[in-house]
Amino acid sequence: MLNPIRQVIPIQPVEEAGISLYAATPKIYPRSVQGRFAQWRWVLVWLTQLVFYGLPWLEWGQRQAVLFDLGARRFYVFGLVLYPQDFIYLTALLVISALSLFLFTAVAGRLWCGYACPQAVYSEIFMWIERKVEGDRSARMRLDAGNFSLERLVKKWYKHIIWLGLAMWTGFTFVGYFTPIRSLGLEFLQTRMTSWEVFWVFFYGFATYGNAGFMREQVCKYMCPYARFQSAMFDADTLIVTYDTQRGEPRGRHTAMAEFHRSTGDCIDCSLCVQVCPTGIDIRQGLQYECIGCGACADVCDTVMDKVGSARGLVRYATQNAIQKGWGPAQIWHRVLRWRVVIYSVILLALVIGLGVSLALRSPFRVDIVRDRTTLSRITEYGTLQNVYRLQIMNASEHSNNYRVSVRGLHGIELRDKDPIHVEAAQARWVVVHVDVPYGSGETGAHKIWFDIDDPRSGTKVVEASVFLIPR
C-alpha cells in the first residue's frame, strides 16, 4: 500500500497588530459666532479681566488696595486688614461661593463654566488671538493641513509670541497679589526678583499658556471635577441649552417639495452648532456633561433660522420639562423658582448678611493674653503678690494707636505697668505686664481675673479673661 503524498505548506509569518488603548482626540476648530450670548460672554471677559489685571494697581491710602502679604501674615482688602486669626471669614467666603455655585447650577446649569470660569475666559481670549492671526475656522484648518511654508511659520510663531506675552503678564499679575506689584515691577526691571517670585510668575504663566492655548476643552472634559458632579444639581426644571427635538426633527434640507409635504423639521442639518461649540459636541444629541452652557450653538442656530425664515429658538435656554410639555416663558420661570431654589437663596442671603454684619462689627484690634509660666508667683518689695503675663495686641486699623490696659477680679488687684501701649498701624506687639494683689487678700488657688483693653480713638473695649495664682 502506497503512502499518501504529503504536501508541505509553508507557514507565513503573521504580523502583530498594535491595539491602541486611547483614541486620538481630533483638534477642535471653533467657528466664530455673533449673537446675544456671545456678547454676554465678552462682557464677562472684559469685566473679569479688568478686575484681575487692574485690582493690584489700585491704591488704598499708602498701600496696595488688595494685597495678601504672606510674609507679614496680613491680608489687605481695601479698608480691611485680616490676620490668620480671621480665617473664619475666608471659610465663610468659601461656603458662600460654593452655595452660590449650587444655586446658579440649579437655576441655569453651567453658567459659571460658560461665562466666568478662568479656563473659559482665557480660552476665549486665546481663540480670539488665534482667529486674528490665522483666520477663521476654514483658514486655520487649511493652514494646519498644508505643507510647511513661510506663511505657516510666521503665523504660528506670531500667535505663540502673543500667547506667551499675555500668559507671562497674567503670571506677573498673579504674583502681584502677594508681592506689592509696583515693587515687583521695579525688581523685574532691575533683575532682582526672588527665586520664588520668578518660579510663580513662570508657573502661572505657562499654566495659562498650556491650558488656554492647547488643552482648552480637555480641561473641561477630563480635569475639572465640576463636569462630573453637576448632574447631582440638575433636574428637569433646570435651564440648560437645549435642542427642541419635536420642532427640529426629522432633519433635512428645506426644499420646495419638502416644504410642500412637511416632511422635514426646522433643523436643516447644517452642523454649524457643532462647528461653533468650544468642546466639539453636538447639542442635538441631548444634554451632555461636556456642554459648558456658553450658548454659542443657540446664537448660530438663530442666525440660520433667520436665513431660512423659521422662528428663532430651535436651540435655546429651556428646561427639559418645557421642551417635552411645550411650556411658555411664564410656566418655565414659575417652575424655575421652585422650593429648592428658594431654600438655596434664603440660606445664601442669610450667610451674606451674617458675613457683612460680622465684618461691620469686627473689633479694630485683637488681644491675646498668656500667663508667663516661666515666672512663678512671687512676693515683691512692696509686700504684694505678683503674677506676670504676656499680652499681644494686634492693631487691625490703618493708623497707630495707644491702648490702655486695666485689670479687675480680685480685691485690691492692680496693674503695675500703667503706661499706654503704643502699636503701629497694622502691626502686632507683645508686651510683658505685671499684676499685683495685696498679700493674703485671697485664698490659695487659681482665681479668675479680667483684663480690659481700651482703644480711646474708636471707643472700643476688648475684655480677655485669665487666672491669677495664689500659692500656699
ABEGO torsion letter per residue (X at the ends): XBBBBBBBBBBBBBBBBBBBABBBBBBBBBBBBBEAAAAAAAAAAAAAAAAAAAAAABBBEABBABBBBAAAGBBBBEABBBBAAAAAAAAAAAAAAAAAAAAAAAAAEBAAAAAABAAAAAAAAAAAAAAAAAEBAAAAAAAAABBBBAAAAAAAAAAAAAAAAAAAAAAAAAAAAABBAAAAAAAAAAGABBAAAAAAAAAAAAAAAAAAAAAEAAAAAAABAAAAAAAAABBAABBBBBBBAAAAOBBEBBBAAAAAAGABBABAGAGAAAAABAAGBBAAAEBBAABAGAGAAAAAAAAAAAAAGBBBGABBBBBAAAAAAGBBAAAAAAAABBAAAAAAAAAAAAAAAAAAAAAAABBABBBBBBBBAABBBBBBAAGBBBBBBBBBBBBABABBBBBBBBBBGBBGBBBABABBBBBBBGBBBBBBBBBBBBBGABBBEBBBBBBBBBBAAAGBBBBBBBBBBBBX
